Amino acid sequence: MNRLRNLLKSEKLSLSQYFEEAYKLFNEMIRDDNKDIMIIMFLSLISVLLRNIIGTLVSFAMLIRIWFFYRKVIFKIEGKRYETGDATVKSFVLLGISLLAGLLVGLLMLPSISGIIGMTLYGGGGIGVLAAIIIPIIILIVIFIVVLLFILYFIPAYMSRNGSIGETFKYNLFLCKNDRMRMFLPVIILLVSGFVLGVVFGFFGTVGTIIGALISSAVNLFQVIIVSIIYLNVEYNTEIPEEFSFAKENYKNKANKAADESKKIENKTLTEEKKDDENN
């Protein structure tokens, strides 16, 4: 991980570099550290096959494991010893927020759903029903994109740093200020890819559903890795205000601290040698 960590600290990378480094790390984790990957893929498969209350509960468990995976990936890159710490509490906080958001969206869509049912039952026709279906979907997509634009760095920061939910949200907005598109583009690419692949394979019966679920979960895991890489790259190359001192702990772990101290010593040595040459 030293090579990747030093690369992320050197400069902000390009989109192609993010995908390349994420692919390398994904392969490495599949080969050497695949327990979490296998668990998440298994939970994803079960949640798709069991379309009942059990499947719903399994999908919640999968979400929690994915949030844990953010922490694991970031700690792995930073050279930290992986500890769950307060990640369990934070995961349930995120789950609560997600459920509340889902409830609000459901309430928002209730009039549209009622209208569609009414038109269907009482002979409302073709174009009206189609419009009643398409318009709410467009509204949902717009809301999703707007919300996403304001929480791009939130989950990796919240799961890997010691800030409260309010502090982390402000920190996320600070990172978004200059690097919003840096995170947004790969996230959208992967979200759309995972969704399309899942839907396409879903048309091929049970076997297709299984394959689609596995591919979608693999894309989701890859997304966690690339988001973690982008987050660290932006954080390493951004001057963090004292207001967000909780986020500066990425320099406290031994691997990063050793690299920084080594660089300082090297620069100090070069400066002293230059002075000696000038004196001579």
LUMKOLKE-488083 format. One line per 2 residues: number of its first residue (from 1); their letters; for each residue x, y negated, z negated of N, C-alpha, C. Coordinates in Angstrom, 1 decimal, padded with zeros to 4 digits. Each point is the difference from the previous one (the first is absolute). Layout:
BEGIN
NUM	A	X:Y:Z:X:Y:Z:X:Y:Z ~ ... $
This chain:
BEGIN
1	MN	000.8:001.2:000.0:-000.8:-001.2:000.0:000.8:-001.3:000.0 ~ 001.3:000.2:-000.3:000.9:-001.2:000.0:000.0:-000.7:001.3 $
3	RL	000.1:000.7:001.1:000.0:-000.6:001.4:-001.3:-000.8:000.2 ~ -001.1:000.6:-000.3:-001.3:-000.6:000.3:-000.1:-001.3:-000.9 $
5	RN	000.3:000.2:-001.3:-000.1:-001.1:-000.9:000.9:-001.2:000.4 ~ 001.2:000.3:000.4:000.9:-001.1:000.5:-000.5:-000.6:001.3 $
7	LL	-000.6:000.8:000.8:-000.6:-000.5:001.3:-001.1:-001.0:-000.3 ~ -000.9:000.4:-001.0:-001.1:-000.8:-000.3:000.4:-001.3:-000.7 $
9	KS	001.1:000.0:-000.7:000.5:-001.2:-000.7:000.8:-000.9:001.0 ~ 000.4:000.5:001.1:000.9:-000.8:000.9:-000.7:-001.1:000.7 $
11	EK	-001.2:000.4:000.6:-000.8:-001.0:000.7:-001.4:000.6:000.2 ~ -000.9:-000.9:000.5:-001.4:000.5:000.3:000.1:000.7:001.3 $
13	LS	-000.6:001.2:000.0:000.1:000.9:001.2:-001.1:-000.3:001.0 ~ 000.1:000.6:001.2:-001.0:-000.1:001.0:-001.0:001.1:-000.1 $
15	LS	-001.1:-000.2:000.7:-001.1:001.0:000.0:000.5:001.4:000.3 ~ 000.8:000.1:001.1:000.5:001.3:000.4:000.9:000.6:-001.0 $
17	QY	000.8:-000.8:-000.7:000.9:000.5:-001.1:-000.8:000.5:-001.2 ~ -001.1:-000.6:-000.3:-000.9:000.5:-001.1:-000.5:001.3:000.4 $
19	FE	-000.5:000.2:001.2:-000.5:001.3:000.4:001.1:001.1:000.0 ~ 001.2:-000.4:000.5:001.1:000.9:000.0:000.4:000.5:-001.4 $
21	EA	000.2:-001.0:-000.9:000.4:000.4:-001.3:-001.1:000.7:-000.8 ~ -001.2:-000.3:000.2:-001.1:000.7:-000.6:-000.1:001.5:000.5 $
23	YK	000.3:000.1:001.3:000.0:001.4:000.5:001.1:000.8:-000.6 ~ 001.1:-000.6:-000.1:001.2:000.8:-000.6:-000.3:000.4:-001.5 $
25	LF	-000.6:-001.0:-000.7:-000.3:000.3:-001.4:-001.1:001.0:-000.2 ~ -001.0:-000.1:000.9:-001.1:001.0:000.0:000.5:001.4:000.2 $
27	NE	000.9:000.1:001.0:000.6:001.4:000.3:000.8:000.5:-001.2 ~ 000.7:-000.9:-000.6:000.9:000.3:-001.1:-000.9:000.5:-001.2 $
29	MI	-001.1:-000.7:-000.2:-000.9:000.4:-001.1:-000.7:001.3:000.2 ~ -000.4:000.2:001.3:-000.6:001.3:000.4:001.0:001.2:-000.3 $
31	RD	001.2:-000.3:000.3:001.0:001.0:-000.1:000.5:000.3:-001.5 ~ 000.2:-001.1:-000.7:000.6:000.1:-001.4:-000.9:-000.3:-001.1 $
33	DN	-001.1:-000.7:000.2:-000.8:-000.4:-001.1:-001.5:-000.1:000.4 ~ -000.5:001.2:000.3:-001.3:000.1:000.7:-001.2:000.3:-000.9 $
35	KD	000.2:000.1:-001.3:-001.1:000.5:-000.9:-001.2:-001.0:000.1 ~ 000.3:-001.3:-000.1:-001.1:-001.0:000.0:-000.7:000.0:001.3 $
37	IM	000.8:000.1:001.1:-000.5:000.0:001.4:-001.0:001.2:000.1 ~ 000.4:001.2:-000.4:-000.9:001.2:000.1:-001.2:-000.2:-000.8 $
39	II	000.1:-000.5:-001.2:-001.2:-000.2:-000.9:-001.0:-001.0:000.7 ~ 000.5:-001.1:000.5:-000.9:-001.0:000.6:-000.7:000.6:001.2 $
41	MF	000.8:000.7:000.9:-000.6:000.6:001.2:-001.1:001.0:-000.4 ~ 000.3:000.8:-001.0:-001.0:001.0:-000.5:-001.2:-000.7:-000.5 $
43	LS	000.1:-001.0:-000.8:-001.2:-000.7:-000.5:-000.8:-000.7:001.1 ~ 000.8:-000.5:001.0:-000.7:-000.6:001.2:-000.9:001.0:000.7 $
45	LI	000.6:001.2:000.2:-000.7:001.1:000.7:-001.3:000.4:-000.8 ~ 000.2:000.2:-001.3:-001.2:000.4:-000.8:-001.1:-001.1:000.0 $
47	SV	000.4:-001.3:-000.1:-001.0:-001.1:000.0:-000.8:000.0:001.3 ~ 000.6:000.4:001.1:-000.6:000.0:001.3:-001.0:001.2:000.1 $
49	LL	000.5:001.1:-000.5:-000.8:001.3:000.2:-001.2:000.0:-001.0 ~ 000.2:-000.5:-001.2:-001.1:000.0:-001.0:-000.7:-001.3:000.0 $
51	RN	-001.0:-000.1:000.8:-000.7:-001.3:000.1:-001.2:-000.1:-001.0 ~ 000.4:000.0:-001.3:-000.9:-000.1:-001.1:000.7:-000.7:-001.1 $
53	II	-000.6:000.1:-001.2:000.5:-000.8:-001.1:001.5:000.5:-000.3 ~ 000.2:001.3:000.1:001.4:000.5:-000.2:001.0:-000.6:001.0 $
55	GT	-000.4:-000.1:001.2:000.8:-000.6:001.1:000.3:-001.4:-000.3 ~ -001.0:-000.7:-000.6:000.2:-001.4:-000.3:001.0:-000.2:-001.1 $
57	LV	-000.1:000.8:-001.1:000.9:000.0:-001.1:001.4:000.3:000.4 ~ 000.1:001.0:001.0:001.3:000.4:000.5:000.7:-001.2:000.8 $
59	SF	-000.9:-000.7:000.7:000.5:-001.2:000.8:000.5:-001.1:-001.0 ~ -000.6:-000.1:-001.2:000.5:-000.9:-001.0:001.4:000.4:-000.5 $
61	AM	000.1:001.3:-000.2:001.3:000.6:-000.5:001.0:-000.3:001.1 ~ -000.3:000.2:001.2:000.9:-000.2:001.1:000.5:-001.5:000.0 $
63	LI	-000.9:-000.9:-000.1:000.3:-001.4:-000.1:001.0:-000.3:-001.1 ~ -000.2:000.5:-001.2:000.9:-000.2:-001.1:001.4:000.6:000.3 $
65	RI	000.0:001.2:000.6:001.3:000.5:000.4:000.7:-000.8:001.0 ~ -000.7:-000.6:000.9:000.6:-000.9:001.0:000.6:-001.2:-000.6 $
67	WF	-000.7:-000.6:-001.0:000.5:-001.2:-000.7:001.3:000.4:-000.8 ~ 000.0:001.2:-000.6:001.2:000.5:-000.7:001.1:000.1:001.0 $
69	FY	-000.3:000.5:001.2:001.0:000.2:001.1:000.7:-001.3:000.3 ~ -000.7:-001.2:000.0:000.7:-001.2:000.2:001.1:-000.2:-001.0 $
71	RK	-000.3:000.2:-001.3:001.0:-000.1:-001.0:001.2:000.9:000.2 ~ -000.3:001.3:000.4:001.1:000.9:000.2:000.9:-000.4:001.1 $
73	VI	-000.6:-000.4:001.1:000.8:-000.4:001.2:000.9:-001.2:-000.3 ~ -000.6:-001.0:-000.7:000.8:-001.2:-000.3:001.1:000.3:-001.0 $
75	FK	-000.3:000.8:-001.0:001.0:000.4:-001.0:001.1:000.8:000.7 ~ -000.4:000.8:000.9:001.0:000.9:000.8:001.0:-000.9:000.8 $
77	IE	-000.6:-001.0:000.7:000.9:-000.9:000.7:000.9:-000.8:-000.9 ~ -000.5:-000.5:-001.1:000.7:-000.8:-000.9:001.0:000.8:-000.9 $
79	GK	000.0:001.3:000.1:000.9:000.8:-000.8:-000.4:000.1:-001.5 ~ -001.3:-000.3:-000.3:-000.5:000.1:-001.3:-000.4:001.5:-000.3 $
81	RY	000.1:000.3:-001.3:-000.6:001.3:-000.5:-001.5:-000.2:000.0 ~ -000.7:000.9:000.7:-001.5:-000.1:000.1:-000.7:000.3:-001.3 $
83	ET	-000.7:-000.9:-000.6:-000.8:000.2:-001.2:-001.4:-000.6:000.3 ~ -001.0:000.7:-000.5:-001.4:-000.5:000.3:-000.3:-001.3:-000.8 $
85	GD	000.5:-000.1:-001.2:-000.2:-001.2:-000.8:-001.5:-000.4:-000.1 ~ -000.3:-001.2:000.4:-001.4:-000.5:000.0:-000.7:000.2:001.3 $
87	AT	000.6:000.8:000.9:-000.6:000.2:001.3:-001.4:000.7:-000.1 ~ -000.2:000.8:-001.0:-001.3:000.7:-000.1:-001.1:-001.0:-000.3 $
89	VK	000.3:-000.9:-000.9:-001.0:-001.1:-000.4:-000.2:-000.9:001.2 ~ 001.1:-000.4:000.7:-000.2:-000.8:001.2:-000.8:000.6:001.1 $
91	SF	000.2:001.3:000.2:-000.7:000.8:001.0:-001.5:-000.1:-000.3 ~ -000.4:000.2:-001.2:-001.4:000.0:-000.4:-000.6:-001.4:000.2 $
93	VL	000.8:-001.0:-000.3:-000.4:-001.4:000.2:-000.3:-000.2:001.5 ~ 000.9:000.4:000.9:-000.2:-000.1:001.4:-001.2:000.8:000.5 $
95	LG	-000.2:001.2:-000.6:-001.2:000.8:000.3:-001.3:-000.8:-000.4 ~ 000.0:-000.6:-001.1:-001.1:-000.8:-000.5:-000.3:-001.1:001.0 $
97	IS	001.1:-000.7:000.4:-000.2:-001.1:000.9:-000.6:000.5:001.3 ~ 000.6:001.1:000.5:-000.5:000.6:001.3:-001.5:000.4:-000.1 $
99	LL	-000.4:000.6:-001.1:-001.4:000.4:-000.2:-000.9:-001.3:000.0 ~ 000.5:-001.0:-000.7:-000.8:-001.2:-000.1:-000.2:-000.7:001.4 $
101	AG	001.2:000.0:000.7:-000.1:-000.6:001.4:-000.9:000.8:000.9 ~ 000.0:001.4:-000.1:-000.9:000.8:000.7:-001.5:-000.3:-000.3 $
103	LL	-000.2:-000.2:-001.3:-001.4:-000.3:-000.4:-000.5:-001.3:000.5 ~ 000.9:-001.0:000.0:-000.4:-001.3:000.6:-000.2:000.0:001.5 $
105	VG	000.8:000.8:000.7:-000.2:000.2:001.4:-001.3:000.7:000.3 ~ -000.3:001.0:-000.8:-001.3:000.7:000.1:-001.2:-000.9:-000.2 $
107	LL	000.1:-000.8:-001.0:-001.1:-001.0:-000.2:-000.1:-001.0:001.1 ~ 001.1:-000.4:000.5:000.0:-000.9:001.2:-000.6:000.6:001.2 $
109	ML	000.2:001.3:000.2:-000.5:000.7:001.2:-001.4:000.5:-000.2 ~ -000.5:-000.1:-001.2:-001.4:000.6:-000.3:-001.1:-000.6:000.9 $
111	PS	000.0:-001.3:000.2:-001.1:-000.6:000.9:000.1:000.5:001.4 ~ 001.3:000.2:000.5:000.1:000.5:001.4:-000.4:001.4:000.1 $
113	IS	000.3:000.8:-001.0:-000.4:001.4:000.0:-001.5:000.2:000.0 ~ -000.6:-000.9:-000.9:-001.5:000.0:-000.1:-000.6:-000.4:001.3 $
115	GI	000.6:-000.9:000.7:-000.5:-000.5:001.3:000.0:001.1:001.1 ~ 001.2:000.7:000.0:000.1:001.1:001.0:-001.0:001.1:-000.3 $
117	IG	-000.2:000.4:-001.3:-001.0:001.0:-000.3:-001.4:-000.4:000.4 ~ -000.3:-001.3:-000.3:-001.3:-000.5:000.4:-000.3:000.0:001.5 $
119	MT	001.0:-000.5:000.7:-000.2:000.0:001.5:-000.1:001.4:000.6 ~ 000.7:001.0:-000.6:000.0:001.4:000.4:-001.4:000.6:-000.3 $
121	LY	-000.5:-000.3:-001.2:-001.3:000.6:-000.4:-001.2:-000.6:000.7 ~ 000.1:-001.3:000.3:-001.2:-000.7:000.5:000.2:-000.4:001.5 $
123	GG	000.8:000.8:000.7:000.1:-000.2:001.4:000.8:-001.1:000.5 ~ 000.9:-000.6:-000.8:000.9:-001.0:000.5:000.8:000.6:001.1 $
125	GG	000.4:-000.8:000.9:000.6:000.6:001.2:001.4:-000.2:000.2 ~ 000.6:000.8:000.7:001.3:000.2:000.6:001.0:-001.1:-000.4 $
127	IG	000.0:-001.1:000.7:001.0:-001.1:-000.1:000.0:-000.6:-001.4 ~ -001.2:-000.1:-000.6:-000.1:-000.6:-001.3:000.7:000.9:-001.1 $
129	VL	-000.3:001.3:000.1:000.7:001.0:-000.9:001.5:000.0:000.2 ~ 000.4:-000.1:001.3:001.4:000.0:000.3:000.7:-001.2:-000.6 $
131	AA	-000.6:-001.2:000.2:000.5:-001.2:-000.6:000.1:000.1:-001.5 ~ -001.1:000.5:-000.6:000.0:000.1:-001.5:001.1:000.9:-000.5 $
133	II	000.4:001.0:000.8:001.1:000.9:-000.4:001.4:-000.7:000.2 ~ 000.2:-000.6:001.2:001.3:-000.5:000.4:000.3:-001.3:-000.8 $
135	IP	-000.9:-000.9:-000.2:000.3:-001.2:-000.7:000.5:000.2:-001.4 ~ -000.6:000.8:-000.8:000.6:000.3:-001.4:001.4:000.6:000.1 $
137	II	000.2:000.9:001.0:001.3:000.6:000.1:001.1:-001.1:000.3 ~ -000.4:-000.9:000.9:001.0:-001.1:000.3:000.2:-000.8:-001.2 $
139	IL	-001.0:-000.3:-000.8:000.1:-000.8:-001.2:000.9:000.7:-001.0 ~ -000.2:001.3:-000.2:000.9:000.8:-000.9:001.4:-000.1:000.4 $
141	IV	000.3:000.2:001.3:001.4:-000.1:000.5:000.6:-001.3:-000.2 ~ -000.7:-001.1:000.2:000.5:-001.3:-000.2:000.3:-000.2:-001.5 $
143	IF	-000.9:000.4:-000.9:000.2:-000.1:-001.4:001.3:000.8:-000.5 ~ 000.1:001.2:000.6:001.1:000.9:-000.3:001.3:-000.7:000.4 $
145	IV	000.1:-000.6:001.2:001.2:-000.6:000.4:000.4:-001.2:-000.8 ~ -001.0:-000.8:-000.3:000.2:-001.2:-000.8:000.6:000.4:-001.4 $
147	VL	-000.7:000.9:-000.7:000.5:000.5:-001.3:001.4:000.6:000.1 ~ 000.2:000.8:001.0:001.3:000.6:000.2:001.1:-001.0:000.2 $
149	LF	-000.2:-001.1:000.7:001.0:-001.1:000.2:000.4:-000.6:-001.3 ~ -000.8:000.1:-001.1:000.3:-000.6:-001.3:000.5:001.0:-001.0 $
151	IL	000.1:001.3:000.3:000.5:001.0:-001.0:001.1:000.9:000.6 ~ 000.7:-000.5:001.0:000.9:000.8:000.7:001.1:000.6:-000.9 $
153	YF	000.5:-000.8:-000.9:001.1:000.4:-000.8:-000.4:000.4:-001.4 ~ -001.3:000.0:-000.3:-000.5:000.1:-001.3:000.2:001.4:-000.6 $
155	IP	-000.4:001.1:000.7:000.1:001.3:-000.5:001.4:000.5:-000.3 ~ 001.0:-000.2:001.0:001.4:000.4:-000.4:000.5:-000.8:-001.1 $
157	AY	-000.3:-001.3:-000.1:000.5:-000.8:-001.1:-000.6:000.4:-001.3 ~ -001.3:000.3:000.0:-000.7:000.3:-001.2:000.4:001.4:-000.6 $
159	MS	000.3:000.9:000.9:000.3:001.4:-000.4:001.5:000.1:-000.4 ~ 000.8:-000.9:000.4:001.5:000.1:-000.2:000.6:-001.0:-001.0 $
161	RN	-000.8:-001.1:-000.3:000.6:-001.0:-000.9:-000.9:-000.1:-001.2 ~ 000.5:-000.8:-001.0:-000.7:000.0:-001.3:-001.0:-001.2:-000.2 $
163	GS	-000.4:-000.7:001.1:-000.9:-001.1:-000.1:-001.4:000.5:-000.2 ~ -000.8:-000.9:-000.6:-001.4:000.3:-000.2:-000.7:-000.1:001.4 $
165	IG	-001.3:000.3:000.0:-000.7:000.0:001.3:-000.1:-001.5:000.6 ~ -000.2:-000.9:-000.9:000.0:-001.4:000.4:001.3:-000.5:000.5 $
167	ET	001.1:000.3:-000.8:001.3:-000.5:000.4:000.4:000.7:001.3 ~ -000.3:001.2:000.2:000.4:000.8:001.2:-000.7:-000.6:001.2 $
169	FK	-001.3:-000.3:-000.2:-000.8:-000.6:001.2:000.7:-001.3:000.4 ~ 000.3:-000.9:-000.9:000.7:-001.2:000.3:001.3:000.2:000.7 $
171	YN	000.8:001.0:-000.5:001.3:000.3:000.6:-000.2:000.5:001.4 ~ -001.1:000.9:000.2:-000.3:000.5:001.3:-000.3:-001.2:001.0 $
173	LF	-000.8:-001.0:-000.5:-000.3:-001.2:000.9:001.3:-000.7:000.3 ~ 000.9:-000.1:-001.0:001.3:-000.7:000.3:000.8:000.7:001.1 $
175	LC	000.0:001.4:000.0:000.7:000.7:001.0:-000.7:-000.1:001.3 ~ -001.3:000.0:000.0:-000.8:-000.1:001.2:000.3:-001.4:000.8 $
177	KN	000.3:-001.0:-000.8:000.1:-001.3:000.6:000.9:-000.1:001.2 ~ 001.1:000.6:000.0:001.0:000.0:001.2:000.1:001.3:000.7 $
179	DR	-000.6:001.1:-000.5:000.2:001.3:000.6:-001.3:000.8:000.1 ~ -001.1:-000.7:000.3:-001.3:000.7:000.1:000.0:000.9:001.2 $
181	MR	000.4:-000.5:001.2:-000.1:000.9:001.2:001.0:001.1:-000.1 ~ 001.1:-000.2:-000.7:001.0:001.0:-000.1:-000.6:001.3:-000.6 $
183	MF	-000.9:-000.1:-000.9:-000.7:001.1:-000.6:-001.2:000.4:000.7 ~ -000.8:-001.0:000.5:-001.3:000.2:000.6:000.1:000.9:001.2 $
185	LP	000.9:-000.3:000.9:000.0:000.7:001.3:000.2:001.5:-000.1 ~ 001.1:000.5:-000.8:000.1:001.4:-000.1:-001.2:000.7:-000.8 $
187	VI	-000.5:-000.7:-000.9:-001.2:000.5:-000.8:-001.2:000.2:000.9 ~ -000.3:-001.0:000.8:-001.1:000.1:001.0:000.2:001.2:001.0 $
189	IL	001.3:000.0:000.5:000.3:001.0:001.0:-000.3:001.4:-000.6 ~ 000.5:000.3:-001.2:-000.1:001.3:-000.6:-001.5:000.3:-000.5 $
191	LV	-000.7:-001.1:-000.5:-001.4:000.2:-000.4:-000.8:000.5:001.2 ~ 000.1:-000.8:001.1:-000.7:000.3:001.3:000.3:001.4:000.5 $
193	SG	001.3:000.3:000.0:000.5:001.3:000.5:-000.6:001.2:-000.8 ~ 000.1:-000.1:-001.3:-000.5:001.0:-000.9:-001.5:000.2:000.1 $
195	FV	-000.7:-001.1:000.2:-001.5:000.0:000.1:-000.4:000.7:001.3 ~ 000.6:-000.5:001.1:-000.3:000.6:001.3:000.3:001.5:000.1 $
197	LG	001.2:000.4:-000.5:000.4:001.4:000.1:-001.0:000.8:-000.8 ~ -000.4:-000.5:-001.2:-000.9:000.8:-000.9:-001.4:000.1:000.7 $
199	VV	-000.5:-001.0:000.7:-001.3:000.0:000.6:000.1:001.0:001.2 ~ 001.0:-000.1:000.8:000.1:000.8:001.3:000.1:001.5:-000.4 $
201	FG	000.8:000.3:-000.9:000.1:001.5:-000.4:-001.3:000.4:-000.7 ~ -000.7:-000.9:-000.6:-001.3:000.4:-000.7:-001.0:000.5:001.0 $
203	FF	000.1:-000.3:001.3:-001.0:000.5:000.9:000.2:001.5:000.4 ~ 001.1:000.6:-000.5:000.4:001.3:000.4:-000.3:001.0:-001.1 $
205	GT	-001.1:-000.2:-000.7:-000.5:001.0:-001.0:000.9:000.0:-001.3 ~ -000.1:001.1:-000.7:000.7:000.1:-001.3:001.5:000.0:000.2 $
207	VG	000.5:000.7:001.0:001.5:000.0:000.2:000.5:-001.4:000.3 ~ -000.8:-000.7:000.9:000.4:-001.3:000.4:000.0:-001.0:-001.2 $
209	TI	-001.1:000.2:-000.9:-000.1:-000.8:-001.2:001.2:000.2:-000.9 ~ 000.5:001.3:-000.2:001.1:000.3:-000.8:001.3:-000.6:000.6 $
211	IG	000.2:000.1:001.3:001.2:-000.6:000.6:-000.1:-001.5:-000.1 ~ -001.2:-000.6:000.3:-000.1:-001.4:-000.1:000.3:-000.5:-001.4 $
213	AL	-000.5:000.7:-001.1:000.3:-000.4:-001.4:001.4:000.0:-000.3 ~ 000.7:001.1:000.5:001.5:000.1:-000.3:000.8:-001.1:000.7 $
215	IS	-000.4:-000.3:001.3:000.7:-001.1:000.7:-000.3:-001.3:-000.6 ~ -001.2:-000.3:-000.4:-000.4:-001.3:-000.6:000.8:-000.2:-001.3 $
217	SA	000.1:001.1:-000.8:000.7:-000.1:-001.3:001.5:-000.2:000.2 ~ 000.5:000.6:001.1:001.4:-000.2:000.3:000.3:-001.4:000.4 $
219	VN	-000.9:-000.6:000.8:000.1:-001.4:000.4:-000.1:-000.9:-001.2 ~ -000.9:000.3:-001.0:-000.2:-000.8:-001.2:001.3:000.1:-000.8 $
221	LF	000.6:001.1:-000.1:001.3:000.1:-000.8:001.1:-000.7:000.7 ~ 000.1:000.0:001.3:000.9:-000.7:000.8:-000.2:-001.5:-000.2 $
223	QV	-001.3:-000.4:-000.1:-000.3:-001.4:-000.3:000.5:-000.5:-001.3 ~ -000.1:000.9:-001.1:000.5:-000.3:-001.3:001.5:-000.3:000.1 $
225	II	000.7:000.8:000.7:001.4:-000.1:000.1:000.4:-001.3:000.7 ~ -000.6:-000.3:001.1:000.4:-001.2:000.8:-000.4:-001.2:-000.8 $
227	VS	-001.2:000.0:-000.7:-000.4:-001.2:-000.8:001.1:-000.2:-001.1 ~ 000.4:001.1:-000.6:001.0:-000.1:-001.1:001.3:-000.6:000.5 $
229	II	000.4:000.5:001.2:001.3:-000.5:000.6:-000.1:-001.5:000.3 ~ -001.2:-000.4:000.6:-000.1:-001.5:000.3:-000.1:-000.8:-001.3 $
231	YL	-000.7:000.5:-001.0:-000.1:-000.7:-001.2:001.3:-000.3:-000.6 ~ 000.9:001.0:-000.1:001.3:-000.1:-000.6:000.9:-000.9:000.8 $
233	NV	-000.1:000.1:001.4:000.8:-000.8:000.9:-000.3:-001.5:-000.2 ~ -001.3:-000.3:-000.1:-000.5:-001.4:-000.2:000.5:-000.5:-001.4 $
235	EY	-000.2:000.9:-001.0:000.3:-000.4:-001.4:001.5:-000.3:-000.1 ~ 000.8:000.9:000.6:001.5:-000.1:-000.1:000.5:-001.3:000.6 $
237	NT	-000.7:-000.4:001.1:000.5:-001.2:000.7:-000.9:-001.2:-000.2 ~ -000.6:-000.1:-001.1:-000.8:-001.2:-000.4:000.5:-000.5:-001.4 $
239	EI	000.1:-001.3:-000.1:000.4:-000.6:-001.3:-001.3:000.0:-000.8 ~ 000.1:000.8:-001.1:-001.2:000.2:-000.9:000.0:-001.1:-001.0 $
241	PE	-001.1:-000.8:-000.1:-000.1:-001.0:-001.1:000.0:000.7:-001.4 ~ 000.3:-000.8:-001.0:000.0:000.5:-001.4:-001.4:000.4:-000.4 $
243	EF	-001.0:-000.6:000.6:-001.4:000.4:-000.3:-000.2:001.4:000.2 ~ 000.7:000.7:000.9:-000.2:001.4:000.3:001.3:000.8:-000.5 $
245	SF	000.4:-000.3:-001.2:001.2:000.6:-000.5:-000.1:001.5:-000.1 ~ -001.3:000.5:-000.2:-000.3:001.4:-000.2:000.4:000.8:001.3 $
247	AK	000.0:-000.7:001.1:000.4:000.6:001.3:001.5:000.1:000.2 ~ 000.8:-000.7:-000.8:001.4:000.0:000.2:000.7:001.2:-000.5 $
249	EN	-000.8:000.9:-000.6:000.6:001.2:-000.6:000.6:001.0:001.0 ~ -000.3:-000.3:001.3:000.6:000.8:001.1:001.5:-000.1:-000.1 $
251	YK	000.5:-001.1:-000.6:001.5:-000.1:-000.1:000.5:000.6:-001.3 ~ -000.9:000.5:-000.9:000.5:000.5:-001.3:000.4:001.5:000.1 $
253	NK	-000.5:000.7:001.0:000.3:001.4:000.0:001.5:000.1:000.4 ~ 000.6:001.1:-000.5:001.5:000.1:000.1:000.5:000.0:001.4 $
255	AN	-000.7:000.7:000.9:000.5:000.0:001.4:000.1:-001.3:000.6 ~ -001.1:-000.8:-000.1:000.0:-001.4:000.6:001.0:-000.9:-000.7 $
257	KA	000.1:000.1:-001.3:000.8:-000.8:-000.8:001.5:000.3:000.3 ~ 000.3:001.3:000.2:001.4:000.4:000.3:000.4:-000.6:001.4 $
259	AD	-001.0:000.1:001.0:000.3:-000.5:001.3:000.2:-001.5:000.0 ~ -000.8:-000.7:-000.8:000.1:-001.5:-000.1:001.3:-000.4:-000.7 $
261	ES	000.4:000.7:-001.1:001.2:-000.3:-000.7:001.2:000.3:000.9 ~ 000.0:001.1:000.8:001.1:000.3:000.9:000.2:-001.1:001.0 $
263	KK	-001.1:-000.5:000.5:000.0:-001.1:001.0:000.6:-001.2:-000.6 ~ -000.4:-000.4:-001.2:000.5:-001.1:-000.7:001.6:000.1:-000.2 $
265	IE	000.4:001.2:-000.5:001.4:000.2:-000.2:000.8:-000.2:001.3 ~ -000.6:000.6:001.1:000.7:-000.1:001.3:000.1:-001.5:000.4 $
267	NK	-001.1:-000.7:-000.1:000.1:-001.4:000.3:001.0:-000.8:-000.8 ~ 000.0:000.3:-001.3:000.9:-000.7:-000.9:001.5:000.3:000.3 $
269	TL	000.2:001.3:000.4:001.4:000.4:000.4:000.4:-000.8:001.3 ~ -000.9:-000.1:000.9:000.3:-000.7:001.3:000.3:-001.4:-000.3 $
271	TE	-000.8:-000.6:-000.9:000.2:-001.5:-000.3:001.4:-000.2:-000.7 ~ 000.3:000.9:-000.9:001.3:-000.1:-000.7:001.2:000.2:001.0 $
273	EK	-000.1:000.9:000.9:001.0:000.2:001.0:000.2:-001.2:000.9 ~ -001.2:-000.6:000.4:000.1:-001.2:000.8:000.7:-001.1:-000.7 $
275	KD	-000.3:-000.2:-001.3:000.7:-001.0:-000.8:001.5:000.2:-000.1 ~ 000.3:001.3:-000.2:001.5:000.3:-000.1:000.7:-000.3:001.3 $
277	DE	-000.7:000.3:001.2:000.6:-000.3:001.3:000.2:-001.5:000.2 ~ -001.0:-000.8:-000.5:000.1:-001.4:000.1:001.1:-000.6:-000.8 $
279	NN	000.2:000.5:-001.3:001.0:-000.4:-000.9:001.4:000.3:000.6 ~ 000.1:001.2:000.6:001.3:000.4:000.6:000.3:-000.8:001.3 $
